Amino acid sequence: MRLRLLTICRAVLRAMLILLAIALILLGIVFASGCTRAVLVPESSPIRIGPATRARIYAMTDGEWELSGNTVTIPEGWYCVPPSFVEAK
């Protein structure tokens, strides 16, 4: 009886260690595959919008830039340029 219980405990411990190893490996893969880096580009370079971008935007109203109260969907592929690309009125 005691030997059987010991065998069962060892099997459960071995299974738990295997599950822990698998979980750590999967966690490492998830973190490694999600590593992306974004940096702001220099003032002299525009950027392109990626998929499914929603943001609040500035619109020119009566010669002044006003921040929108709502968010809008910006189509993928549109360009964003730094303020130096826009001529002041």
C-alpha positions in Angstrom: 0.0 0.0 0.0 2.7 2.4 1.0 4.8 1.6 -2.1 1.8 2.2 -4.4 1.1 5.6 -2.8 4.7 6.5 -3.2 4.6 5.5 -6.9 1.4 7.6 -7.4 3.0 10.6 -5.7 6.1 10.3 -7.9 3.9 10.1 -11.1 1.9 13.2 -10.0 5.1 15.1 -9.2 6.6 14.1 -12.6 3.4 15.2 -14.4 3.4 18.6 -12.6 7.0 19.2 -13.4 6.4 18.4 -17.1 3.4 20.8 -17.1 5.5 23.5 -15.4 8.2 23.1 -18.0 5.7 23.3 -20.9 4.1 26.4 -19.4 7.5 28.1 -19.0 8.5 27.2 -22.6 5.2 28.5 -23.9 5.5 31.7 -21.8 8.9 32.3 -23.3 7.7 31.8 -26.8 4.8 34.2 -26.2 7.0 36.9 -24.8 9.7 36.4 -27.5 7.2 36.6 -30.4 5.5 39.7 -29.1 8.7 41.7 -28.9 8.3 44.7 -31.3 9.9 48.0 -31.0 8.5 51.3 -32.3 10.5 54.5 -32.4 9.5 58.0 -33.5 11.1 58.9 -36.8 13.0 62.1 -37.4 11.2 65.3 -38.1 12.1 65.0 -41.8 10.3 61.7 -42.3 6.6 60.9 -42.6 5.1 57.7 -41.3 2.3 55.4 -42.7 -0.7 54.3 -40.7 -1.1 50.6 -39.8 -4.2 48.5 -39.8 -7.2 49.3 -37.6 -6.0 52.7 -36.3 -8.4 54.8 -34.3 -7.4 58.2 -32.9 -8.5 61.7 -32.0 -7.3 64.1 -34.7 -6.7 67.8 -35.0 -8.7 69.7 -37.6 -8.2 73.3 -38.9 -11.1 75.4 -37.9 -11.1 79.1 -38.5 -7.3 79.1 -38.8 -6.8 77.3 -35.5 -6.0 73.6 -34.9 -8.7 72.0 -32.7 -8.6 68.5 -31.2 -11.6 66.4 -32.1 -14.0 65.3 -29.3 -14.4 61.8 -30.8 -12.2 59.2 -32.3 -12.0 58.5 -36.0 -10.8 55.5 -38.0 -7.8 56.4 -40.0 -7.5 54.2 -43.2 -4.5 51.9 -43.4 -1.8 53.3 -45.6 -2.5 57.0 -45.1 0.5 59.1 -44.3 1.1 61.2 -41.1 3.5 64.0 -41.4 5.3 66.1 -38.8 4.0 69.7 -38.2 6.9 71.1 -40.2 5.4 69.6 -43.4 2.2 71.7 -42.9 2.4 75.3 -43.9 1.1 77.8 -41.3 -1.7 80.0 -42.6 
